Amino acid sequence: METADKEKNYSILVKLAAYSASGTALLLVIIKLYAWFITDASSMLASTTDSLLDLFASIMNVVILRYALAPADNEHRFGHGKAESLAGLVQSAFVMGSALLLIFHGVGRMITPQAIVHSNIGIVVTVIAIILTLGLVVIQKIVIKKTKSVAISADALHYQSDLVLNAGVLLALFLSGGIWLRADGFFTILVGLFLLWGAGQIVWLSVYQLMDHELTKDEQNIITNIVINHKETYGLHDLRTRQSGPDKFIQFHLELDDKLSLFEAHAIGEMIEKEIEEALKPCEVLIHHDPHPQPDVVEATEKN
């Protein structure tokens, strides 16, 4: 029952973050488009493009998460959690493409700088964007801390970078008003480079999970400590772990006294399984019971 409640809370939180991001991104796109039409600022175009990407990514997250949060079925025994990582890869591809376009546009404005008109409108819109984005980032940080969702983490990277981006746009609008005309193109290039860096982080995070990377050392130590703290066990070996979306999958060979009955060995294994599931939930644990001693097992974790 607790595992089901955990999964339900995970679903509610990630959906809250995804819908909040989509709504915020849509509002930002509308007001930034207006500011760009009025000012014709290259940096404002860069900011609008970034928000369009955020909107696309956030909407895609809503769609992908509906699939990723679906329970396991006959065709997907381990659930659909990896859909989150796939969404991250798709997002990064669009971000990289748009970042390169912004860099080219910024170079053009550096070569042929233009004075920005009605910069005060752009400044007001950018301040509003910073306030909205900051509120969204706070929500996302809370959700990530509680769920460790890859999709929300990838989405949050966009909006965290937006805070720096919008600060740069503010400075560019101010400087391009007559102090330094090339500031508009210069900050547009910086935004493009910043987006490339963020996209690279998303790729790394997504590939990290798609390649079935082991759980962290701390999490593996939790598993090991639970096993060796049982007086009936001799240790464990062949520990294998991975994570798919919110779910962790753990399997290992449990070393028990070869004189134990099948019923006794099964009861000990169930007890250890429940403790691990409680400590690292939501997770699934598969234990293979091995008699001890085993001369052929070289690498085994045993009690001192």
N, C-alpha and C positions, 0 to 999 in steps of 0.2 A: 504493500500500500504506500509506503514511504517513497519507494522508487517512482511509482506512478505520480505521486504528488510533486516530486522533484522534476519529472519530465513535463508535467503540466505547468509548473512555475516557469520552467525554461521556455516553453512555448509562448506563454503570456508575455514574458519579458522581452524576448527577441522580436515578437510581433509589435510590441509597443515601440521599441527602438526603430524598427523598420518603417512603421507608419509615420512616426514622428519625423524621421529623416525625409521621407517622401513629401510630406506636407511642407516642411521647412524649405526643401529644395525648390519646390514649385513656386512658393512665394518669393524666394530669392531670385529665381529666373525672371519672374514678371517685373520686379522692381529694377533689377539690373539691366534688363533689356531697355526699359524706359530711359534709364540713366545713360546708356550707351547711345541711343538714338539722339538724345539731347546734346551730349558732350562730344560724341565721335572720338572718344579717347580709346587708344589701343589697349591700355591697361584695363579699362572698363570692359572692353571686349574679352580680354583674357579672363577677367573675373566672371563674366557672364558665361563664357564657354565652360569654365570650371564648374559653375553651378548647374549647367545643362548636363554635364557628365555625372555630377552628383545625383541629379534627378533620375537619370537613366539607371545609374547603379543602384539607387535606393528602390526604384520600382522593380528592377530585376531581383533585388533581394527579397522583396515581398513575394514575388512569384516563386523564386527558388526555395524560400523558406517554407512555403506551403508544402512543397514536395519533400524537402529535407526533414521536416518535422513529422512526416507521415510514419506510422509504426511499421515495423518489419513485416514483410509479407512472404508468400511462398517463393517469389522470384528474387527477393532481396532479404535474405535471412539476417544480415547484419544491419538492416535499416537503410536509410537513405541519407545519412549524415554527410557523405562525401559531396553531395550536391552543393553544399556550402563552399567547399574548396574550389569546385568547378566555377561557381559564380565569381569567386575572387579572381580566377585566371581571366575570365571574360572581361571583367571590369578593368583589369590592368591593361589588357590589349587596347581597349578604347581610350584609356587615359594616356597611354604612350603615344598613340596616333595623334590625339588632340594636342598633346604637349609639343610634339614636333612642329605641328602647324602654327602654334603660338610662337615658337622660337623663330620660325621663318618670318612671321608677321612682325615680330618685334625687331628683327634685323632690318626689315624694310622701313620701319618708323625711325630707326636709328640713322639710316642713310638719308631719309627725307623727313625730318621732324616737322610736326605741325603744332600750332598753338591750340590749347583746349579751351572751348567756349563753355560757359555755364558750368564751370568746374564745381561751384557750390552745390549744385544738384547731385553731382557724382559723389561729393564728400558726404552729404546727408544720407544718401542711399547706402554708401559703404559703412557708415557708422551703424545704421539699422541692421545691415547684414552681419556685422560683428556681434551685435547683441543677440540676434536670433541664433547665430551659429554657436555662440558660447553656451546658450541655454541647451541646445541640442547635444553638444559635446558632453555636458554634465550628465544628461540622461544616458547617453551611450556609455560613458565611463562606469556608471552604476550597473548597467546591464552586463557589460563585459566582465566586471569584477565578479558578478554572481553566476555568469553562464560560460565565460571563456569562448563565446561564439566566434568562429572564424569569419563568418559573413558580416557580423556587426563590427568586428575588429577591422576588417578591410574597409567597411563603410566609414568607420570613425576616422581612419587615416585621412580620408578626403577632407572631412570637416575640420579636423585639427590643423591640417595644412592651410585651410581656408582662413583661419585666424591670422596666420602670418601673411598669407596672400593679401587679405583685405587691408592689413596694416601697410603693406607695400603699395597697394593701390592708393590709399590715402596720401602717402608721401609723394607718389608719382603725380597725382592730381594737383597737389600743392605746388610742386616744383615746376610742373609743365605749364603753370599759369603765367610764366614769364621768367622764372629763375633759371631753369635748365630744360629746354624743350625736348632734349633727347631722353629725359627721365621716363617719359611714357613708354618708349620702345625698350629702354633698358630694363624696366621692371616687368615688362611683358616677357622678355627673355628669361628673367629670373623665375617668373611664375612657371614657364614651360619646363625649366630645369628642375624646379621643385616638384612638379607633377611627375616627371620622369623618375625622380628618386622615390616618391611615394608609390608609384606603380611597381618599382622593383621590390619594395618591401612586401607589397601584396602578393607578388609572384612567389617570393620566398616563403611566406606564411602558408600559401595554398599548396605549394609543392611539398612543403614539410609534412603536411597531413596526408596528401595523396600518396606519398611514398611509404605510408605506414611506419612513420618514425616511432621509435620507442618512447614510452612515457618518460618523464623527467627522472633524474636520479633520486630526487626526494620521494617521488611517488613509488619508485621501485623499492626504495628502502622501507617505505611503509609496508609494502607487501611482505618483504623479507622479515621484518621485525614481527609482524603478526604471526607468521609461520613459526619462527624459532622461539617465540614466547610461549608456545604450547608445549607443555612437558612431554606430551605423547609423540612429538615430532622429532626427527633427526635433522631435518633441513629440507632444502628444495634445490632443484636444478632445472635447466632448460626453460628458464623464465622468458616468456615472450609477451610483449605488450604492444598495443597500438590504440589509436583514437580515431573515431569517425564522428564528426559533428560533436555533440555533447557526450556521446557514449564511449567509454573505455572498454577495451577487450583484453582480458588477461588470461594467460594459460601457463601452467607449469607442472612439473612432476613433484609430488609430495612424498617425502621419504618417511615411512612408518615402520614400526617393528614388524618383522615378518611373522611373528607369532600371533598377531591380532587377527580376529575373525573378520570376515568381509563386512559384517554388520557394524563392528566397532570402527573399522577403517572408514567406512562410509559416513558414520556419525561425526568423526573427527573432521573429515573433509568438508562436510556441510557446515560445521561450526566455523571453520576457517573461512570458507566461502562467504558466509554471511557477514563476518567481521570486515573482510576486504571490501565487499559491496557497500557496507555502511561507511567505511572510511573514504572510499573513492567514488561514491555514487554520482551519476548513474553509470554503472558498469556491469559487465557480464564476466563471470569467472568460470574457467574450465580447468578442473584439477584431474591429473592422472596419478593414481596411487601406485607407488613403487615400494617393494619390500627393502628393508635395510638389514644388513649391509649389502652394497652392490660393488663388487671389485672393479667392474668395468666403467663405473662412473668416476671420472677423474676430477671434473670441476663441479663441486657441490658445496652449497652453503650449509655449514653445520654449526651447532651450538658449541661454544667453548666449554 
